[in-house]
Amino acid sequence: MKPIRFNAFVMNTVGHQSPGLWRHPDDQSSRYKELGLWTDLAQTLERGGFDALFFADVMGVYDVYKGSADDALQGAVQVPVNDPMLLVAAMAAVTRHLGFAVTFTLTYEHPVPFARRMSTLDHLTGGRIGWNIVTGYLNSAAKNLGLQRQLAHDARYDYAEEYMEVLYKLWEMSWEDDAVLANKKTGVFTDPRKVHPIEHRGEHFVVPGIHLSEPSPQRTPVLYQAGASDRGQQFAGRHAECVFISGPTQEIVKRSVDGIRRAARLQGRAPDEVMVYTQALIVTDTSEERAARKFKDYAKYVDAAAALTLLSGWTGIDFGNYQLDQVVEYVENDAGRSALAAFTKADPKRQWTVGEVLQFIGLGGRGPVFVGTPEKIADDLESWMEFTGVDGFNLAYAINPGTFEDVVDFIVPELRRRGRYPMRSQCQSLRAQLFGRSNHLPESHIGRSFLVPARTRTEGTCTGARGGRADISQSKRAASAEAVKT
């Protein structure tokens, strides 16, 4: 049986996917500015064997609802929000195995400083860093960074293709594995013959020089991606190692999973080279009555205006102009398309009113809410895994850290009792933990095409969390940096 895997879905902010729950007396997310909140959470997730702490992020404010940011500010709808990357080193220092996937919107920063920042984090975490590739969906972010409006939806992905090419050249091509000598006797720290300028000249970027960081444990961080549109799935099939999706029903999630695996196959990759997580919220306790009472208590704190602010930002539609009994219809625009599609065209047999969507997303966002005893929750998780084909769950929270503590204390032991939850391997890098193979991108990945001619890389072996041993021998890539164009 395939193991069930967990990420914690969080944000360096007060309110994330459960708008209004920051007011709950047991919620501590208003302490988001305190390092102790995050280091304690990291240790809890490490104790629970989570794959990673998955940080969402935005570079703008949710100002679509009623044409203003007022409700976002009043309801703490992902604002104020701090940089997630600055938390990672501290959390890595108090853990050994937990991975850290950080969201970064590539449309608003040049790839050279970003490449260095990720290499730095990969060094400091010992190879436990991942990147959630985001092209953006908020006009407010684009305007703050000097644009009239964000690029069109598909154009953002076209831009991202060249961005990825530059990053692969920096991470994979620029420095050979044995370039750093650190020889105190000869006084040679780096062999210049083994450090290569990438000489990139493209439509959007000109990068003639070298990567500023020496090779980190993974070189390229584990690549996450969350696009579920047709263009997003095409991008995921080409680049992503892990994909985060969300949907209100098993049927909708299954269609996304099938589409992502089909996209990977079209890119010449094995479908199981892409690990898919779907969003969910777990509310659990020792009895059905206690769990139901906990859920009812949480629901009292949902802020309706804040939830509609969140939905409006996701979809680019001002739901302040809608009545609660109006049917939600699909509208093509340049915001995120998958959020709106999940409640419209993804399931032609179901029509959602604004009020029904509001009620659904109020706790845990766009994924299902599982309520009950550990045994019932485990049954639900197994059902979703078997029907949809996902590999695991990106777990949102109602209250932080209480929701995650409940999962670790109640759900993880039950899944382990059933043999459905992976034990930690001896692998250190996030990639090796997830896939049971080398720290580095697999041979089939597009990023490995950007190696300098005749360079060799020695791959290790590791018994991974998927249960198998991947033996990867020395390989020699003959493809030059220009062999593959994105």
C-alpha positions, 0 to 999 in steps of 0.5 A: 500500500502506498504510504500517506504523506503530510505537509503542513500548509502555513503562511508567515501571517495571522490568517491563512486558509481559515479566515477569522479563526485568528480570534479563537482563544486557542489560536496563536497565529497572531504570534507570527512575528515571534521566532518561537512559534515557528521553531516549536511548530517545526519540532512538532512536525518533525515529531510527527514525521511530516515531509515538509512545512509548506509556506504559502506567500503573496506579494500583494494584498487581497483588494478585489472584494468591494474594490478595496483592501479594507476587509483584508486589513480588518480581517487579517486576510493574509496581511500583514504578511512577512517573508517566509524564507527568513524563518527557515534557517532557525527552524532547520537548526532545531530539526534534522529531517523536516523539509521546508518548501517556500513559495516565491513569485518568480515574476518580480525578481531577477533569477540571479539573487534568487538562485543565490538565496535558495542555494544559501538555504539549501546549504544551511538546511543541509539539503532540506529546501524546496521551492514552490514555483509561483507565477503570481495572481494578484494585480496588487502585487504587480502594481507594487512592483512597477507594472500596470497590471500582471502579465496574462495568465499563459504569458506568465508561464512563458516567462517562467520557462526562461526563468527556469532555464537561467536557474538550471544553468546557475544551479546545475551547470556553473560549478562542477562537483569538485570545483571547490578544493579548499586547499590550505597548503596550496592556497587554492580554494576554487579551481577556476577551470571548473567554474563556468559562466552560463552565457545566457542570452534570452528574451527576458534575461541576459546572464553572462557570468557564474553562479555566486554560490558553490554547489549545495547538497541538492543543487536545485531545490525540490521543485513544487508547483501549484498550477492546475490549469491546462497551462499550469499542468503543462508546466508542472509536467515539465518542471515539478517534482511535487504538485500541490492541488486543491478541490472540494470533491474526490472527482475534481481532485482525481481529474487534476491528478490524472492531468498532471501525471499525463502531462509528466508522461508527455514530457518523457517522465514517469508519472510517479516522478511527480508527487501530488499533495491535495489540500485538506483540514483535519479536525479530530478528537478522541470521540465523534462527539468531541470532534464534532463539538470542536468543529462547531466551535471553530465554525463560530469564528469564521469571518464571512467578509474575510472569506469572500475577500479571500475568494475574490482575491483567488479568482479575480471576481468581486463577490461583494457584488453577488447575492449569497444565493447567486450561482457562481459561474466561470469567468476567464481572467488573469487571476488564478484559474483553478480556484474558480474552476473548482466550483464551476466547470470542474464538476458540470453536475454541481452548481455552487451558490456564493453562500455554499462556496463561502461556507465551504472555504471558511474552514481550511480553504478549498479542500475537504474538512475531515471531522471525527475520531482518528479511526474515521479520519484514517478511513477518509484519508485512505478513501481519498488516496485510493480514489484520487491517486494523490500521494499525500495531503497539504494540511491546512489549519483551523488554529495554529499550532493546535490543529497540527498537534492534534494530527501528530498526537491522534492521526499519525499513530493511527496511520502508523498502526495501519502501516500507512505512514512512512517512518523516517529514513536515514536520508538527509536531503528533502529530495532523498527523503521523498523519492528514495534516491540521490540528492540531485534531480533525476536523469529524466528531469529537464534541469539535468540537460543543462550540464556542461559537456563531459561533466560527471556527477557521482550519485549516492544511494538511499533507502527512501521513504517510499520503501525502495532502494534506488541505486544510481550509478555514476553518470556522464551527461554529454548534453551541453547547456544549449541542448535543450531549449525551454 
